[in-house]
Amino acid sequence: MKKIAKVALVFAAIFSLGLISCGKSSGSSGTSSNGASDAYKKQKKEKDPATKKVYDFGGMDIVVGDWWTNPDEAPKTPFEEDRKKWRNWVQDTYNFKMVQKSVGSWENQPTFVANFCTTGGDENYVVVIDGRSALSGMKAGLFYDWSKIKDIDWTNPKWVESAKNKLMKGDSFYAVRPLVSEPRGGVYFNKRLLKEAGINPDEIYDLQKSGKWNWTTFEEMLKKTTRDIDNDGVIDTWGMANLSTEFCYLALMSNNAQLIGKDASGKYFNDVGSENSIEAFNWVQQMVKNYEKPTPQGANWDWMYSAFKNGEVAFEIHQAYWTGDLADIPDDWGFVCFPLGPKGDNKYKTLQDDFTFAIPAIYGDERASKIGKAFDLWSMDVPGYGNDTWKEDYYPRFRDSRAVDETLQNMNDNGIARYDNMIPGLNTGDIIWNVYPGYSTIQEKYESTKNSWQALIDEANK
């Protein structure tokens, strides 16, 4: 539950910056409200292609239903002030009202979504969904096909492509995301331990920037930081300590592999037995065997996090939101992407597992199209702000600006959608929890699980 709460806080922090473009054109990292607050007044008003007049939604009330937003909370930053003014202008101009608010708890969100999308009601909703209800909802026909809304410009870079692809069938897609993805897994490093091992911590950022931060250079640093300092035959500082799933997901992605893939026809497939996956798992086993601190006797499942915070290990694979737990530790630290694998495509990747937005399919085409287009207008970029505005919330959380400008930017550019959690009943621990600690080889676990996994995949593909 602690992890869930932290992730929810990250959701709130991202949305406090608003629905910001993830476009690649140049722009400042933000601006003051003086330059932006009146920019909307010069905005060209969009016209309904059917009527050739400015859109008029007839005073329609719409709720964006999530599990964390308090709509009465006052703006905290100049950007939030400008966003509020901008959205008020949008709503006044196009004659609708839209509010994002919590419609329940995290635990109850899938139930709320399923119930409303089945029975309907007077309310006009855009509902927030995640992996717990996404595939099951699409298979049950609960979500409206966004592609049917023809007057939305789907080439606008604000629409995250991986989010559309996650619930896509043919040319139809049932969930969208008009804001920059949340940065996820990467590599934290302890600068003191690196320096004591003769490594300049900035070298890791330099390697990442030049494209030379890879499995080989990572292992070289793991070897140097796994040290018997007093020559008594006992290792005093270890190269790493990780949660098995965090390490394995990223190792697979770095080598152009995954547990579950999705082909061009939209069908899921088991990728565990591929050459790239086997290579990645074999490499992971070697890194764990040679450089990972052994699990202390009687330790809790999350002991590895304390090991990093206490300065016992040099590297920790974890997600970007973990910075909140590192704010007060005495050792300085940095954050880079997971290193490149030999079968990768020279792009530093991270997992994208974002919440998305769906429209209940119980609405008719006309009603759903109005809700969708209003959401499109409401989620437009705030005029006067550049494409890097999303970074402003992250700079205070990291100790190096390079972690934001280089690492998080790479994550934003090269996120890979996660599909294993789209297969109901599939337990990734079947493989990871046995292969990571070396209890089984990847070939053995693939052979012993492939039939049961395939049955679940076949069911998901129906």
Secondary structure, DSSP 8 states (H G I E B T S, - for coil): -HHHHHHHHHHHHHHHT-S-----S---S---HHHHTTGGGG----B-TTTSSB---TTEEEEEEESS--TT----SHHHHHHHHHHHHHHHHHTEEEEEEE-S-TTTHHHHHHHHHHH--SS-EEEEE-TTTHHHHHHTT-B--GGG-TTS-TTSTTS-HHHHHHTEETTEE--B--S-----EEEEEEHHHHHHTT--THHHHHHHHHT--BHHHHHHHHHHHSB-TTSSSS-SBEEE---HHHHHHHHHHHTT--SEEE-TTS-EEE-TTSHHHHHHHHHHHHHHHHHB----TT--TTHHHHHHHTTSEEEEEEEGGGHHHHTT-SS-EEEE---B-TTS-S---EEE---EEE-BTTS-HHHHHHHHHHHHHHTS--TT--TTGGGGGTGGGSS-HHIIIIIIHHHHHSEEE--GGGSTT--THHHHHHHTTTSS-HHHHHHHHHHHHHHHHHHHH-
